[in-house]
């Protein structure tokens, strides 16, 4: 369990993380979102004990990060931003060094390396120097070193950055497959990654927490959540739609001949719309429900507060 | 202890993973040969000892040790591996010591590889091998002082070249402090206390007896304390700067 209370980090006059509090339990896969410079990496660096805390506290399984640094570090697997690794070592040498550093007993090291190499598919480059690897392989080496000691807590700073779609899919699958008893914290810029992998989302901006709930709740924030879009074969009178119970608004796109119907309080209006279309014999080619548009929600969450901040 | 050893092993093998260590050793051996035979007049002195070899060690270390020490922390910080290293279950002190001992071992290897000189001098005459051994030990100890200073400078900056230059300049001050040039200049106006202090901080002064094979407690302590102080200063700097 990770308990963060009133965490603050200042760099000179700049407050990178401001009064951040949250609690993460086993089984949580947390998507850590925020604009660039929001304080994501800074928070992760404090969680892993790399950066000292200005004020507040972090406790991991009841251990204070500052006072029990070594014990806490044993529990955590960490992929720092940019997946740094020693370029002059081969992948095998590097993983062997990490295994030794992680105090994996000598006899089990080969096994631990084998298992992690299989998990992230590194067998083909095992004896290559890290400096000669492609970006995707380097990232996977970084993930491998974070996983090698089977940590209870896995903190990954942008694990899919620079990977191609296949590799991204692989990494997401890997994260989802991690035991349910673990804590995983993933920072990312890619919003669909969060809905694909995480069961919890924390959004921070300007060092402050803006959102902390499930990915579904994030989607529900979108105007488009539970909205319906219909495509008309030719123009027809659809004003009647507005009279339907639960319909809040219509948005007509003349170019694509599509009409998006927004529901009141994001209730499910599928049945009502289908029924109406059927009864009125509207010339509908296509009818489909909308997903919440995360990009919009993300912008709204991270921006609106900035505007407020400027006013106050 | 085990942790320090793990870091030391990684650092040591990383010196040999790239040409750095080989080039360094080659230059070290060539330079020490040049100093001993050409400048030190090894043959002309007609004595079966290695004084002409050891005499030049402070000057040899002045340029060569910073080349070994400059990468210690600068590279870690520049490439970001410092974040990886320091989130592994190591303390900063263990990392510092691991890095220091690895580089010190490289310097020790260099000294060991000068053994043909020792063979030559034994072939040519009948030297006191005890003296030679203690001079070797003393020289290694002094190289540790240069090294600790260089590591401290490397902790200061992400730029290896700056670390290299800083290490040379500051080492130079410590070497020069005991040279006649500095001491003669001071003689005219400075009180004896100042002159003694300056001289006592010099690598040269403390190496004079060592090069003759006499390791006094005073000299050994000077180098040991110098090493500890520099490494501690580096430790403080890294704790402050690691995230910048």
Interface residues (C-beta under 8 A of the other chain):
Chain A: X45 X48 X49 X50 X51 X69 X70 X73 X74 X76 X78 X80 X81 X82 X84 X85 X86 X87 X88 X89 X93 X97 X98 X100 X101 X102 X103 X145
Chain B: X3 X6 X7 X10 X13 X14 X17 X18 X79 X80 X81 X83 X84 X86 X87 X88 X89 X90 X91 X242 X243
